[in-house]
């Protein structure tokens, strides 16, 4: 049996039989793990309020080679997410983001970049809750990228020539891009040069820097719709971003 000490973000926690809970943790260097927290439902549990979604913890757990579930031993809060989860819109949005992360990332697949990305996104929204829409877009783009589902958008998928910075491009059914010269019909979804610049910016900037520059509403809507379809294609089913739906209904 191995003892693992790691930083992690609580993705979800569920009640288990008796006084126990199961917590789904995105760890800094061991990927997503499922941990049993014995006695966590008791009033005076050593886990206290540490297993709330989006809390960042310093945790240690025991792992047996033959078992998927690990036993949580200690969980010390580095940053509580109480402020975040008490905002319904932010809670709903992160619940969607957590959902797509869990469905795209295989369990126990170490990816420190995924941990850093999620952590930086949470921090950005903590400092500037109004950045939630652009941070969500950033999260979707990076999740797709890190999970290996983002096609190269630098070149035309037909002639393989690099797409210029100022060029619009057509999006294929496989979410690849086609340049103006190779485009056969004027029908079909288009990405503007501006949309492409936004995606390029997400690739090189932190979520903090990315969301401090305004993303045009039409770009945000177009890209977010494409990313959601990419995620649906990758996972095999569609997920509903309830916060986005509520926002759209609010505009009507
Ligand atoms: Zn081309």
Boltz pocket constraint, residues with backbone or C-beta under 6 A from the ligand:
constraints:
  - pocket:
      binder: B
      contacts: [[A, 156], [A, 157], [A, 158], [A, 159], [A, 160], [A, 161], [A, 178], [A, 179], [A, 180], [A, 181], [A, 182]]
      max_distance: 6.0
